[in-house]
Amino acid sequence: MSRSEKIHCVVLSVLIIYTFIAWAGVKRDENSLKEAEKEASENGQSDPWAEVKFGENHQDTAEGMVKVGIPLLVTVIYGGILTILYVLPVLVDKVSEEMMGSTAEVDDDPLDEARAAVTEGDYADAIAVYRRFLLENPENRHSLVEIAKIQRDQLESPAAALSTLEQGLDEHEWPEDDAAFLMFRIAEIFEEDLADKDQVIAVMKRVISELKGTRHVGNAAHKLRELEEG
């Protein structure tokens, strides 16, 4: 807590305490007056100055309300100002974090730099960022695929994209789904960009051989039949 915040807390506390003391004093005087009137009534005493005292009592009540009302009003206004200045911004930040996610997580995303570089057309820098991240996280298929995508689409070099995917596939032991994804992307480049049917067949046979017992084998077998019939 800063020095100014501490001062504000002290001032607000003093106002609250003063308001409470003023209220307690007025309440005490009011109770004393009622007790005195009750006692006089029970004793059958008549007061010739009753009307005058009635007016004075009303005047005392008004003065008591002023004694309590003014500090109470000042306290409420001061507390409202502090709420707007200090409490409300904190609440807004909390709500924003809940609705949009933690800003820290967004700021810490190491691939933001690569995405920004792609947006700006700096593809070499984007690839460098993805490669650096891939060295630290070799199991990250996304970075490998993004490098190949930039090489294939933006740099118009399917051969470079093919080399990236093949090297990545062979250098890391991938889970079945990731391995199948990479092999099918390799086959896609051979078929669509290089028109190399023999290599597509070789890749499909590799899927069948290395991923036995998975659903990917059926997809590869179906693709082989299409190629053989075509």
C-alpha positions as CSV (number, residue, x, y, z in Angstrom):
1,M,0.0,0.0,0.0
2,S,1.4,3.4,-1.0
3,R,1.8,6.3,1.3
4,S,-1.1,8.2,-0.2
5,E,-3.4,5.2,0.2
6,K,-2.4,4.9,3.9
7,I,-3.2,8.6,4.4
8,H,-6.6,8.1,2.8
9,C,-7.3,5.1,5.0
10,V,-6.4,7.1,8.1
11,V,-8.6,10.0,7.2
12,L,-11.5,7.8,6.4
13,S,-11.1,5.9,9.7
14,V,-11.1,9.2,11.6
15,L,-14.3,10.4,9.8
16,I,-16.0,7.1,10.6
17,I,-15.0,7.2,14.3
18,Y,-16.0,10.8,14.6
19,T,-19.4,10.1,13.0
20,F,-20.0,7.2,15.4
21,I,-19.0,9.3,18.5
22,A,-21.3,12.1,17.4
23,W,-24.2,9.7,16.8
24,A,-23.5,8.0,20.2
25,G,-23.5,11.4,22.0
26,V,-26.8,12.5,20.4
27,K,-28.4,9.2,21.1
28,R,-27.2,9.4,24.7
29,D,-28.7,12.9,25.2
30,E,-31.9,11.8,23.6
31,N,-32.3,8.8,25.9
32,S,-31.4,11.0,29.0
33,L,-34.1,13.5,28.0
34,K,-36.7,10.8,27.5
35,E,-35.9,9.2,30.9
36,A,-36.2,12.6,32.6
37,E,-39.6,13.3,31.0
38,K,-40.8,9.8,31.9
39,E,-39.7,10.2,35.5
40,A,-41.4,13.6,35.8
41,S,-44.6,12.3,34.3
42,E,-44.6,9.3,36.8
43,N,-44.1,11.7,39.7
44,G,-47.1,13.9,38.6
45,Q,-44.9,16.9,38.2
46,S,-46.1,19.7,36.0
47,D,-43.6,22.0,34.3
48,P,-44.8,25.6,33.6
49,W,-42.0,25.9,31.0
50,A,-43.1,22.7,29.2
51,E,-43.9,24.5,25.9
52,V,-40.6,26.4,25.9
53,K,-38.7,23.2,26.7
54,F,-40.7,21.4,23.9
55,G,-39.3,24.0,21.4
56,E,-35.9,23.7,22.9
57,N,-36.1,19.9,22.6
58,H,-36.9,20.2,18.9
59,Q,-34.0,22.6,18.5
60,D,-31.7,20.2,20.3
61,T,-32.9,17.4,18.0
62,A,-32.2,19.5,14.9
63,E,-28.7,20.3,16.2
64,G,-28.1,16.6,16.9
65,M,-29.1,15.8,13.4
66,V,-26.6,18.4,12.1
67,K,-23.9,17.0,14.3
68,V,-24.3,13.5,13.0
69,G,-25.5,14.3,9.4
70,I,-22.6,16.5,8.3
71,P,-19.8,14.2,9.3
72,L,-21.8,11.2,7.9
73,L,-22.3,13.0,4.6
74,V,-18.6,13.9,4.4
75,T,-17.7,10.3,5.3
76,V,-20.0,8.9,2.6
77,I,-18.7,11.3,-0.1
78,Y,-15.1,10.7,0.9
79,G,-15.6,6.9,0.9
80,G,-17.3,7.0,-2.5
81,I,-14.4,9.0,-4.0
82,L,-11.9,6.5,-2.6
83,T,-14.0,3.6,-4.0
84,I,-14.0,5.1,-7.5
85,L,-10.3,5.9,-7.4
86,Y,-8.9,2.7,-5.8
87,V,-11.5,-0.1,-5.4
88,L,-13.4,0.1,-8.7
89,P,-10.3,-0.2,-11.0
90,V,-9.3,-3.3,-9.1
91,L,-12.7,-4.9,-9.6
92,V,-12.8,-4.0,-13.3
93,D,-9.4,-5.7,-13.7
94,K,-10.6,-8.8,-11.9
95,V,-13.7,-9.0,-14.0
96,S,-11.7,-8.4,-17.2
97,E,-9.4,-11.2,-16.3
98,E,-12.3,-13.6,-15.6
99,M,-14.0,-12.7,-18.9
100,M,-11.0,-12.5,-21.2
101,G,-8.5,-14.7,-19.5
102,S,-5.4,-14.0,-17.7
103,T,-3.3,-11.3,-19.3
104,A,-0.2,-12.9,-17.9
105,E,-0.8,-16.0,-19.9
106,V,-1.3,-14.0,-23.1
107,D,1.9,-12.0,-22.5
108,D,3.9,-15.2,-21.8
109,D,3.0,-16.9,-25.1
110,P,6.4,-17.4,-26.7
111,L,4.9,-17.9,-30.2
112,D,3.3,-14.4,-30.3
113,E,6.5,-13.1,-31.8
114,A,6.3,-15.6,-34.6
115,R,2.7,-14.9,-35.4
116,A,3.4,-11.1,-35.4
117,A,6.4,-11.7,-37.8
118,V,4.1,-13.7,-40.2
119,T,1.5,-10.9,-40.1
120,E,4.3,-8.4,-41.0
121,G,5.6,-10.6,-43.8
122,D,8.9,-11.3,-42.0
123,Y,8.8,-15.0,-42.7
124,A,12.5,-15.7,-42.0
125,D,12.2,-14.2,-38.5
126,A,9.0,-16.2,-37.9
127,I,10.7,-19.5,-38.9
128,A,13.6,-18.6,-36.7
129,V,11.3,-18.1,-33.7
130,Y,9.4,-21.4,-34.4
131,R,12.7,-23.3,-34.8
132,R,14.0,-21.9,-31.5
133,F,10.8,-22.9,-29.8
134,L,10.9,-26.3,-31.4
135,L,14.4,-26.9,-30.1
136,E,13.2,-26.3,-26.6
137,N,9.9,-28.2,-27.1
138,P,10.7,-31.0,-29.6
139,E,7.3,-32.6,-29.0
140,N,5.5,-29.5,-30.3
141,R,4.0,-30.5,-33.6
142,H,2.4,-27.1,-34.1
143,S,5.7,-25.3,-34.5
144,L,7.0,-27.9,-37.0
145,V,3.8,-27.7,-39.1
146,E,3.8,-23.9,-39.0
147,I,7.4,-23.8,-40.3
148,A,6.4,-26.1,-43.2
149,K,3.3,-24.1,-43.9
150,I,5.3,-20.8,-44.2
151,Q,7.8,-22.5,-46.5
152,R,5.1,-24.0,-48.7
153,D,2.5,-21.2,-48.8
154,Q,4.4,-17.9,-48.2
155,L,7.8,-18.8,-49.6
156,E,6.4,-21.1,-52.3
157,S,9.0,-23.8,-51.6
158,P,7.3,-27.2,-51.2
159,A,10.6,-28.9,-51.3
160,A,11.8,-27.0,-48.2
161,A,8.5,-27.7,-46.5
162,L,8.9,-31.4,-47.4
163,S,12.4,-31.5,-46.0
164,T,11.2,-29.8,-42.7
165,L,8.4,-32.3,-42.2
166,E,10.5,-35.4,-43.1
167,Q,13.3,-34.3,-40.8
168,G,10.9,-33.5,-38.0
169,L,9.2,-36.9,-38.4
170,D,12.4,-38.9,-38.3
171,E,14.1,-37.0,-35.5
172,H,11.4,-37.4,-32.8
173,E,9.3,-40.3,-31.6
174,W,5.8,-38.9,-32.1
175,P,2.5,-40.2,-30.7
176,E,0.5,-42.1,-33.2
177,D,-1.9,-39.3,-34.1
178,D,1.0,-36.8,-34.6
179,A,3.0,-39.2,-36.7
180,A,0.1,-39.9,-38.9
181,F,-0.7,-36.2,-39.3
182,L,2.9,-35.5,-40.4
183,M,3.0,-38.4,-42.8
184,F,-0.3,-37.4,-44.5
185,R,1.0,-33.8,-44.8
186,I,4.1,-35.2,-46.5
187,A,2.0,-37.2,-48.9
188,E,-0.1,-34.2,-49.6
189,I,2.9,-32.2,-50.7
190,F,4.2,-35.0,-52.9
191,E,0.8,-35.3,-54.5
192,E,-0.4,-31.7,-54.9
193,D,2.9,-29.8,-55.3
194,L,5.4,-32.3,-56.7
195,A,3.0,-34.7,-58.5
196,D,5.1,-37.6,-57.4
197,K,2.6,-40.5,-57.2
198,D,5.3,-43.1,-56.3
199,Q,6.3,-41.2,-53.2
200,V,2.7,-40.8,-52.1
201,I,2.3,-44.6,-52.3
202,A,5.5,-45.1,-50.3
203,V,4.3,-42.8,-47.6
204,M,0.9,-44.6,-47.4
205,K,2.7,-47.9,-47.1
206,R,4.8,-46.4,-44.3
207,V,1.6,-45.4,-42.4
208,I,0.3,-49.0,-42.8
209,S,3.6,-50.5,-41.6
210,E,4.3,-48.2,-38.7
211,L,0.8,-47.5,-37.3
212,K,-0.7,-51.0,-37.3
213,G,-3.9,-51.3,-35.4
214,T,-4.9,-47.6,-35.6
215,R,-7.6,-45.9,-37.6
216,H,-4.9,-44.3,-39.7
217,V,-4.2,-47.6,-41.4
218,G,-7.7,-47.7,-42.9
219,N,-7.3,-44.2,-44.3
220,A,-3.9,-45.0,-45.8
221,A,-5.3,-48.2,-47.4
222,H,-8.2,-46.3,-48.9
223,K,-5.8,-43.7,-50.3
224,L,-3.6,-46.6,-51.8
225,R,-6.7,-48.0,-53.6
226,E,-7.5,-44.6,-55.1
227,L,-3.9,-44.2,-56.4
228,E,-3.9,-47.7,-57.8
229,E,-7.2,-47.2,-59.6
230,G,-6.3,-43.8,-60.8
